[in-house]
């Protein structure tokens, strides 16, 4: 019997870059096939070809043994659906409206909502969501439920092949387990799944086969039970030492550097996003902030850097009240910020490395004198940052948008660390990075900790928080639902309950 999907000798070029070099990939009925690799390995390009977003320069795709050529609109006709990491949903619209948007069934030229709802009810029940009405606004659902809705939408539209792109990126451990159960049920029904993830523990858990890509080529195949996380990681980066760096120096910390007292933030719609939040970050400490995305993390960051104005409470930096200071003054007083989105707020993508590295201090010595930029000083600064942070692929006038994600993140890291911040806010600092780049970032964060910098680490990656933090607080609906002081003794299950809003007193009562 022919594979459900077979990609043969797929080649894709972008100018001089060969993103896919004669790639063979297949998918059997009822199989979960994991696709892993470093950033830039070519796996995303390969899946975009399968989903019809790109056309290959060479090679062919066979669906159920038949050669096919199609665009995105034709992918579903061949039973191929893709669930993206960032949900494509409209919060105020119902589950039904989100699912049928652009694909509404009609009867006598009118949308047949009754038929759509009946079909959706059956799919909701299949995934243990029978108590949820198809009329429920999707914004009322938790993240794990919204993830299921994305899968239900693909199935509603007839998908028999699902491409899951980093599907657990914003899920709690419990929600991830629920997703894995959903995957197991789909497989029993003959649905085939391509599973893309940087979380190798998950890959080992769900995959029947694993294909590893590096530099546009397939470098390894593994069947279930043939490889450990370490084996897969070694194949990904081509090195023997691939263990993720851990914080092995948890211990004494210094006095508080940043003290936040009774923080409140109410947004423009009158909704409280931060509620009576109090915490401190100490010198030489990494304080991890965990929680499912959307529970106040982004608002907290914007309050600390001065982007948002507090509705109540105060922020002290080295004992000085900076609550009302604007962004520039907070930066001058020692607040560093590694943005969670290097593509929009972390970098000026059209500018070159010189310009990005002096952003915010271009008018200060040694980069400026009497209002005139000093080209030599700027060039020397860039050269020093390139050397210290191993930034690759730079040319004098080349915009930073042409660099890989890892090298763009190195520029952000270099700029912020080189200014010797008192408080360094690191928001999702390794998101979307491969193992090598993750270790690079972790190494520099721990070096800053050793130098006495107070670090606030905000991450949706629970493993990262537990590996790097000296202490953790968990946010749920803008409040602190728990604090973890003994991280080595904590379990992901315990922290997962906090992420779901179960407080310490509630946990003890149960």
C-alpha positions as CSV (number, residue, x, y, z in Angstrom):
1,X,0.0,0.0,0.0
2,X,1.4,3.4,-1.0
3,X,2.1,6.0,1.7
4,X,-0.5,8.7,2.3
5,X,2.2,11.2,1.5
6,X,5.5,10.7,-0.4
7,X,7.8,13.6,-1.2
8,X,10.6,12.6,-3.5
9,X,13.9,14.5,-4.2
10,X,12.3,17.9,-3.1
11,X,14.6,20.8,-3.8
12,X,13.9,24.4,-3.0
13,X,16.2,27.4,-3.5
14,X,16.0,31.0,-2.4
15,X,18.6,32.7,-4.4
16,X,21.9,31.1,-3.5
17,X,20.5,29.4,-0.5
18,X,19.5,25.8,-0.9
19,X,16.8,25.4,1.8
20,X,15.8,21.8,0.7
21,X,18.4,19.6,-1.0
22,X,16.8,16.5,-2.6
23,X,14.7,15.7,0.4
24,X,12.7,12.4,0.6
25,X,9.9,12.3,3.2
26,X,7.0,9.9,3.6
27,X,3.9,9.6,5.9
28,X,1.9,6.4,6.4
29,X,-1.7,6.1,7.4
30,X,-2.2,6.4,11.1
31,X,1.4,7.4,11.7
32,X,3.0,10.3,13.7
33,X,6.2,11.3,11.9
34,X,8.2,13.9,13.7
35,X,10.3,16.4,11.8
36,X,13.1,18.0,13.8
37,X,16.2,20.1,13.1
38,X,18.0,23.3,14.0
39,X,16.6,26.7,12.9
40,X,17.4,27.0,9.2
41,X,17.5,23.2,8.7
42,X,14.8,23.4,6.1
43,X,11.9,21.6,7.9
44,X,9.5,24.6,7.7
45,X,10.2,25.1,4.0
46,X,9.5,21.4,3.4
47,X,6.2,21.5,5.2
48,X,5.2,24.7,3.4
49,X,5.8,22.9,0.2
50,X,3.6,20.0,1.4
51,X,0.9,22.5,2.4
52,X,1.1,24.3,-0.9
53,X,2.6,27.6,0.2
54,X,5.7,27.0,-1.8
55,X,6.2,25.2,-5.1
56,X,9.4,23.0,-5.2
57,X,12.1,23.8,-7.7
58,X,12.6,20.1,-8.3
59,X,11.1,16.8,-7.1
60,X,7.5,15.7,-6.7
61,X,4.7,15.1,-4.2
62,X,2.5,12.0,-4.3
63,X,-0.7,11.8,-2.4
64,X,-2.0,8.2,-2.0
65,X,0.4,7.2,-4.8
66,X,-0.8,9.9,-7.3
67,X,1.4,12.8,-8.3
68,X,0.0,16.1,-7.2
69,X,0.6,19.8,-7.7
70,X,-1.4,22.4,-5.8
71,X,-1.5,25.7,-3.9
72,X,-2.8,26.3,-0.3
73,X,-6.4,26.3,-1.5
74,X,-6.0,22.9,-3.0
75,X,-4.2,21.3,0.1
76,X,-7.5,20.6,1.9
77,X,-8.9,19.0,-1.3
78,X,-6.1,16.5,-1.0
79,X,-6.9,16.1,2.8
80,X,-3.9,18.1,4.1
81,X,-4.4,20.5,7.0
82,X,-2.0,22.6,9.1
83,X,-2.4,23.7,12.7
84,X,-0.1,26.7,13.2
85,X,1.6,27.6,16.4
86,X,-0.2,30.9,16.6
87,X,-4.0,30.3,16.6
88,X,-5.8,31.9,13.7
89,X,-9.0,32.7,15.6
90,X,-11.3,35.6,16.2
91,X,-12.1,35.9,19.9
92,X,-15.5,37.4,19.7
93,X,-16.8,34.9,17.2
94,X,-18.3,31.6,18.2
95,X,-16.6,28.2,17.8
96,X,-18.9,27.5,14.9
97,X,-18.2,30.8,13.1
98,X,-14.4,30.4,13.6
99,X,-14.5,26.8,12.2
100,X,-16.7,27.5,9.1
101,X,-15.2,30.9,8.3
102,X,-14.5,30.8,4.6
103,X,-15.9,27.3,4.2
104,X,-19.6,27.8,5.3
105,X,-22.0,25.2,4.2
106,X,-25.0,26.7,2.3
107,X,-28.6,25.7,1.7
108,X,-30.6,27.7,-0.8
109,X,-27.9,30.3,-0.8
110,X,-28.0,30.8,3.0
111,X,-25.4,29.6,5.5
112,X,-26.6,26.3,7.0
113,X,-25.7,26.9,10.6
114,X,-27.8,23.9,11.8
115,X,-25.8,21.4,9.7
116,X,-22.5,23.0,10.7
117,X,-23.4,22.9,14.4
118,X,-24.4,19.3,14.3
119,X,-21.2,18.3,12.7
120,X,-19.2,20.4,15.2
121,X,-21.0,19.0,18.2
122,X,-20.0,15.5,17.1
123,X,-16.3,16.6,16.8
124,X,-16.4,18.4,20.2
125,X,-17.7,15.2,21.8
126,X,-15.0,13.2,20.2
127,X,-12.4,15.3,21.9
128,X,-14.1,15.4,25.3
129,X,-15.6,18.8,24.9
130,X,-19.3,17.7,24.7
131,X,-20.2,20.2,27.5
132,X,-19.1,23.1,25.4
133,X,-21.7,24.7,23.1
134,X,-20.7,25.4,19.4
135,X,-22.1,28.9,20.1
136,X,-19.5,29.7,22.8
137,X,-17.3,32.6,21.9
138,X,-13.8,31.2,21.3
139,X,-12.3,33.9,23.5
140,X,-14.0,32.2,26.5
141,X,-12.0,29.0,26.0
142,X,-8.7,28.1,27.7
143,X,-5.5,27.7,25.6
144,X,-5.7,23.9,25.5
145,X,-9.4,24.0,24.3
146,X,-8.5,26.5,21.6
147,X,-5.7,24.2,20.4
148,X,-8.3,21.4,20.1
149,X,-10.6,23.7,18.1
150,X,-7.8,24.3,15.6
151,X,-7.5,20.5,15.2
152,X,-11.3,20.2,15.0
153,X,-11.4,22.9,12.3
154,X,-8.9,20.9,10.1
155,X,-10.9,17.7,10.6
156,X,-14.2,19.5,9.9
157,X,-12.7,20.6,6.6
158,X,-11.8,17.0,5.7
159,X,-8.1,16.8,6.7
160,X,-6.6,13.3,6.9
161,X,-3.1,14.6,7.2
162,X,-2.4,17.1,10.0
163,X,0.8,19.2,10.1
164,X,1.2,20.3,13.8
165,X,3.8,23.2,14.1
166,X,5.1,23.5,17.7
167,X,1.7,22.5,19.0
168,X,2.6,22.6,22.7
169,X,4.4,26.0,22.7
170,X,1.7,27.7,24.8
171,X,0.3,24.7,26.7
172,X,0.6,23.6,30.3
173,X,2.0,20.1,31.0
174,X,-1.5,18.9,31.6
175,X,-2.8,20.4,28.4
176,X,0.1,18.9,26.5
177,X,-0.8,15.5,27.9
178,X,-4.4,16.0,26.7
179,X,-3.1,16.9,23.3
180,X,-1.0,13.7,23.1
181,X,-4.1,11.7,24.0
182,X,-5.9,13.5,21.1
183,X,-3.1,12.5,18.8
184,X,-3.3,8.9,19.9
185,X,-7.1,8.9,19.1
186,X,-6.6,10.5,15.7
187,X,-4.0,7.8,14.8
188,X,-6.5,5.1,15.7
189,X,-8.8,6.6,13.2
190,X,-6.2,6.6,10.5
191,X,-5.2,10.2,10.6
192,X,-1.6,10.9,9.7
193,X,0.4,13.5,11.6
194,X,3.5,15.5,11.0
195,X,4.8,16.7,14.4
196,X,7.2,19.6,14.4
197,X,8.8,20.4,17.8
198,X,12.0,21.6,19.5
199,X,10.9,19.7,22.6
200,X,12.7,16.4,22.1
201,X,11.0,14.8,25.1
202,X,7.7,15.2,23.3
203,X,9.1,14.0,20.1
204,X,10.2,10.7,21.7
205,X,6.8,10.4,23.3
206,X,4.6,10.8,20.3
207,X,6.6,9.8,17.2
208,X,6.5,6.5,15.4
209,X,9.3,7.8,13.2
210,X,11.7,10.7,13.4
211,X,13.4,12.5,10.5
212,X,16.3,14.8,11.4
213,X,17.3,17.6,9.0
214,X,20.5,19.7,9.0
215,X,21.5,22.4,6.6
216,X,18.7,21.5,4.1
217,X,19.4,17.8,4.1
218,X,18.1,14.7,5.8
219,X,20.8,13.4,8.1
220,X,19.1,10.7,10.2
221,X,16.0,8.5,10.5
222,X,14.9,6.8,13.7
223,X,12.0,4.5,14.5
224,X,10.2,4.4,17.8
225,X,12.5,3.1,20.5
226,X,15.7,3.4,18.5
227,X,16.9,6.8,19.8
228,X,17.0,8.8,23.0
229,X,16.7,12.6,23.3
230,X,20.5,12.9,23.3
231,X,20.7,10.7,20.1
232,X,18.3,13.0,18.3
233,X,20.0,16.1,19.5
234,X,23.4,14.9,18.4
235,X,22.0,14.2,14.9
236,X,20.4,17.7,14.8
237,X,23.6,19.7,15.5
238,X,26.3,17.2,14.5
239,X,28.1,17.4,17.9
240,X,28.5,15.0,20.8
241,X,28.0,17.5,23.6
242,X,24.4,18.6,23.3
243,X,23.1,18.8,26.9
244,X,21.2,21.9,27.6
245,X,22.9,24.2,30.0
246,X,21.5,24.3,33.5
247,X,21.7,26.7,36.5
248,X,24.1,24.8,38.8
249,X,24.8,27.8,41.0
250,X,21.5,28.2,42.9
251,X,22.3,29.6,46.2
252,X,22.8,33.0,47.9
253,X,21.5,36.1,46.2
254,X,22.0,39.7,47.0
255,X,19.7,42.5,48.0
256,X,16.6,43.4,46.0
257,X,17.3,45.4,42.8
258,X,13.7,45.7,41.5
259,X,10.7,45.7,43.9
260,X,7.2,45.7,42.5
261,X,4.5,46.5,45.1
262,X,0.7,45.9,44.6
263,X,0.8,46.3,40.8
264,X,-2.5,46.8,39.0
265,X,-3.0,47.3,35.3
266,X,-6.5,47.8,33.8
267,X,-6.6,47.9,30.0
268,X,-8.5,50.2,27.7
269,X,-11.5,47.9,27.9
270,X,-11.7,48.1,31.7
271,X,-10.3,44.5,32.1
272,X,-7.8,44.0,34.9
273,X,-4.7,42.3,33.4
274,X,-2.4,42.6,36.4
275,X,-4.0,42.2,39.8
276,X,-2.3,43.2,43.1
277,X,1.0,41.7,42.1
278,X,3.9,42.0,44.5
279,X,7.4,40.5,44.0
280,X,11.1,41.4,44.0
281,X,14.1,40.5,41.9
282,X,17.4,40.3,43.7
283,X,21.0,40.9,42.7
284,X,22.5,37.7,41.2
285,X,19.1,36.1,40.9
286,X,17.1,34.7,38.0
287,X,13.5,35.0,38.9
288,X,11.4,33.0,36.5
289,X,7.9,34.1,35.6
290,X,5.8,31.2,34.3
291,X,2.2,30.7,33.2
292,X,0.2,29.9,30.1
293,X,0.6,32.8,27.7
294,X,-2.1,35.4,28.0
295,X,-2.2,35.6,31.8
296,X,-0.5,39.0,32.2
297,X,3.1,38.2,31.3
298,X,3.2,40.6,28.4
299,X,1.5,43.4,30.4
300,X,3.9,42.9,33.2
301,X,6.9,43.3,30.9
302,X,5.4,46.5,29.3
303,X,4.8,47.9,32.8
304,X,8.4,47.3,33.9
305,X,10.0,48.8,30.8
306,X,7.6,51.8,30.8
307,X,5.5,51.0,27.7
308,X,2.3,50.8,29.8
309,X,1.3,53.1,32.7
310,X,0.4,51.4,36.0
311,X,-3.2,51.6,37.2
312,X,-2.0,51.2,40.8
313,X,1.1,50.2,42.8
314,X,4.8,51.1,42.4
315,X,8.1,50.0,40.9
316,X,11.4,50.6,42.7
317,X,14.8,50.2,41.0
318,X,17.7,50.2,43.5
319,X,15.4,51.9,46.0
320,X,14.4,54.7,43.6
321,X,10.8,55.0,42.5
322,X,10.7,54.7,38.7
323,X,6.9,54.2,38.4
324,X,6.4,57.3,36.3
325,X,9.6,57.4,34.4
326,X,9.4,57.0,30.6
327,X,11.2,54.2,28.7
328,X,14.4,56.1,27.9
329,X,15.0,57.2,31.5
330,X,14.4,53.6,32.8
331,X,16.9,52.3,30.3
332,X,19.4,54.9,31.4
333,X,19.0,53.8,35.0
334,X,19.8,50.2,34.1
335,X,16.8,48.4,32.7
336,X,17.8,46.0,29.9
337,X,15.2,44.3,27.8
338,X,15.4,41.2,25.5
339,X,12.2,41.4,23.6
340,X,9.9,38.4,23.2
341,X,9.6,39.3,19.5
342,X,12.9,40.2,17.9
343,X,11.2,40.7,14.5
344,X,9.0,43.6,15.6
345,X,10.2,45.2,18.9
346,X,13.7,43.7,19.3
347,X,15.3,45.0,16.1
348,X,14.9,47.5,13.3
349,X,14.9,44.9,10.6
350,X,15.8,47.3,7.7
351,X,18.8,48.8,9.6
352,X,22.2,47.1,9.7
353,X,24.0,45.7,12.7
354,X,25.9,48.9,13.4
355,X,22.6,50.8,13.8
356,X,20.9,48.2,15.9
357,X,23.8,47.7,18.3
358,X,23.8,51.5,19.2
359,X,20.1,51.9,19.2
360,X,19.1,54.1,22.2
361,X,22.7,55.3,22.8
362,X,23.7,56.7,19.4
363,X,23.8,60.2,20.7
364,X,26.1,59.4,23.6
365,X,29.9,58.9,23.9
366,X,31.8,57.2,22.4
367,X,29.4,56.9,19.4
368,X,28.7,60.6,19.1
369,X,30.6,63.8,19.6
370,X,29.0,67.2,19.5
371,X,26.0,65.7,17.7
372,X,28.1,64.0,15.0
373,X,28.2,60.2,14.8
374,X,31.7,58.7,15.1
375,X,31.9,56.0,12.4
376,X,35.1,54.5,13.8
377,X,33.8,54.0,17.3
378,X,30.6,52.5,15.9
379,X,32.5,50.1,13.7
380,X,34.8,49.1,16.6
381,X,31.7,48.4,18.8
382,X,30.2,46.2,16.1
383,X,33.5,44.3,15.6
384,X,33.8,43.7,19.4
385,X,30.2,42.5,19.6
386,X,30.7,40.2,16.6
387,X,33.7,38.7,18.3
388,X,32.2,38.3,21.8
389,X,28.8,37.0,20.7
390,X,29.8,35.1,17.6
391,X,27.5,37.0,15.3
392,X,27.7,35.5,11.8
393,X,26.7,36.6,8.3
394,X,27.2,40.4,8.7
395,X,28.2,42.8,5.9
396,X,28.5,46.5,6.3
397,X,25.2,47.6,4.8
398,X,23.3,44.4,5.0
399,X,20.0,44.7,6.9
400,X,19.6,42.5,9.9
401,X,16.5,41.0,8.5
402,X,18.7,38.9,6.2
403,X,20.3,37.1,9.2
404,X,19.1,33.8,10.7
405,X,16.9,34.0,13.8
406,X,19.8,32.9,16.0
407,X,22.1,35.6,14.8
408,X,19.3,38.2,15.1
409,X,18.9,37.1,18.7
410,X,22.6,37.4,19.3
411,X,22.5,41.1,18.2
412,X,19.7,41.8,20.7
413,X,21.6,39.9,23.4
414,X,24.8,41.7,22.6
415,X,23.2,45.2,22.7
416,X,21.4,44.6,26.0
417,X,24.2,42.8,27.9
418,X,26.9,45.2,26.7
419,X,25.2,48.1,28.6
420,X,25.7,46.3,32.0
421,X,22.1,46.5,33.1
422,X,21.1,46.3,36.8
423,X,17.8,44.6,35.8
424,X,17.7,42.4,32.7
425,X,14.2,41.5,31.5
426,X,14.5,38.4,29.3
427,X,11.2,37.7,27.6
428,X,11.0,34.3,25.7
429,X,14.8,34.7,25.0
430,X,15.1,31.3,23.3
431,X,11.8,31.0,21.4
432,X,12.2,29.5,18.0
433,X,15.9,28.8,18.5
434,X,17.7,25.5,18.0
435,X,19.7,23.7,20.7
436,X,23.0,25.4,19.9
437,X,21.5,28.9,20.0
438,X,19.5,28.1,23.1
439,X,22.7,27.1,24.9
440,X,24.4,30.3,23.7
441,X,21.7,32.4,25.2
442,X,21.5,30.4,28.4
443,X,25.3,30.7,28.9
444,X,25.2,34.5,28.7
445,X,22.2,34.8,31.0
446,X,24.0,32.7,33.6
447,X,27.1,34.8,33.2
448,X,25.1,37.9,33.9
449,X,23.7,36.2,37.0
450,X,27.3,35.5,38.2
451,X,28.1,39.2,37.6
452,X,25.3,40.2,39.9
453,X,22.7,41.3,37.4
454,X,19.1,40.8,38.5
455,X,17.3,38.8,35.8
456,X,13.6,38.5,35.2
457,X,13.1,35.5,32.9
458,X,9.6,35.3,31.3
459,X,9.1,32.1,29.4
460,X,6.3,29.8,28.2
461,X,8.8,27.0,28.2
462,X,8.5,25.3,31.6
463,X,11.7,23.3,31.1
464,X,13.6,26.5,30.5
465,X,12.2,28.1,33.6
466,X,13.0,25.1,35.8
467,X,16.5,24.8,34.3
468,X,17.6,28.4,34.7
469,X,15.6,30.0,37.6
470,X,16.7,30.4,41.2
471,X,13.1,31.0,42.1
472,X,9.8,31.1,40.2
473,X,6.4,32.8,40.4
474,X,3.5,31.6,38.3
475,X,0.9,34.0,36.9
476,X,-2.8,33.2,36.4
477,X,-5.2,35.9,35.3
478,X,-2.7,38.5,36.3
479,X,-2.2,37.2,39.8
480,X,0.5,35.2,41.4
481,X,-1.0,31.7,41.8
482,X,2.1,30.3,43.4
483,X,5.8,30.7,44.2
484,X,8.4,27.9,43.7
485,X,11.5,28.4,45.9
486,X,12.9,24.9,45.8
487,X,13.0,24.3,42.1
488,X,15.0,21.0,42.0
489,X,12.3,19.4,44.2
490,X,9.4,20.8,42.3
491,X,7.6,18.7,39.6
492,X,6.1,19.8,36.3
493,X,2.7,18.5,37.5
494,X,2.7,20.8,40.6
495,X,3.7,23.8,38.5
496,X,1.2,22.9,35.9
497,X,-1.6,23.1,38.5
498,X,-0.4,26.6,39.4
499,X,-0.4,27.5,35.7
500,X,-4.0,26.3,35.7
501,X,-4.9,28.7,38.5
502,X,-4.9,26.2,41.4
503,X,-3.4,28.1,44.4
504,X,-1.1,26.6,47.0
505,X,-3.9,26.6,49.6
506,X,-6.2,24.8,47.2
507,X,-3.5,22.3,46.4
508,X,-3.0,21.6,50.1
509,X,-6.7,21.2,50.6
510,X,-6.9,18.5,47.9
